[in-house]
Amino acid sequence: MENERLGTETEHTGVRIAHEEASPVRQVLRRVLIAAIVLVVVVLVVYIDRDGYEDSKGGEISCSTPPTTPRSPSRRPATATSPRSPPRPGSSTSC
């Protein structure tokens, strides 16, 4: 009988489908691209749903309002010789 199979052999034993492996650099670039796409999707979801975020006290989160945490008083006395320097051009703290 021709159709008898021995052990784990099947009619497809020894058949190999043509498959070309991508280079390691190409595999890494593909994974980086997938990670970048996932990151963009997550950022878009957060941006679209940004009105739903609240702080721990139930207030709205905004980049334009300063933090409400109390600051401890400075232990150094204020002096007239150390004025605050103006912000550098291009260093914006707003969103």
N, C-alpha and C positions, 0 to 999 in steps of 0.2 A: 504494500500500500504506500503510495506516494505521499499522501496527506498526513501521515503520522508525524507527530511532533515529538522531539526528544527533549525532555527536561524543560528548560525555560526558553527554548528556541521557538520562535513563531515564524510566520511567513515574512515578517518584516525584520528579522534578525539580520544584522549586517548592513541594512539600508541606512545610508547617511544622507541627510538633506544638506544641500549646499548652504553654507553659512559662513559669512566673512566677519571676523571679529573687528570691531573698530579699534583704533589705536588707543592707548591709555590716555593720551592728551585729549583726544576727541571724547572719550567717556567722561573725563573730568569736566570738560567744557559743557557737555550735555547736562551733567548734574548741577553745575553752577547755574546754567540757564534755567533749569527747572526750579532751583532754589530762589532765583531772582523773580521768577513768575509767581511763585507762592508768596514771596514777600510783598510784591506789588498788590496781589489780591487781598492779603491781610490788611495792608495799609488802606486800600480803598474801602474795605468793609468798616474799618475803624473810622475813617473820615466820613463815610456816609452816615454812620450811626453815632457821630460825635455828640449829638444833643442828648443822648441817653446816659452819658457819664456824669456821675456826681461825686463830690468828695465825701469824706466820712461823716460830715455833719449835715449832709443832704443838700449842700449848696452846689451851684453850677460850677463846672471847671472852665476856666478861661485863662488864656495866656496873658491877657492884658491886666489882670488884677494881681497885686503883689500877694505873697503868701501871708496867711493870717497867724502864723506861729509867733508867739511872743518872743522877743529877743531879750537876752539877759543884759543887764546894764554893764557898760564897759567899766573895767576897774581902773583904767587909765584916765587921768583928768584931761579934759578937752584943752587943747592948746591952739593958739592962733598961728603957730608956725607949721601946722600940718593940715593945710586945706585939702579938700577932696579934689582929685584931679578929674577933669572933664572926660567923658567917654571918648574912646578913640574912634576916629571915622571908620565906618563900616562895621563896627561891633554893636549890632543891634540885639537887644534882649527880647524883642517882641516876636510873636509867632509869625 
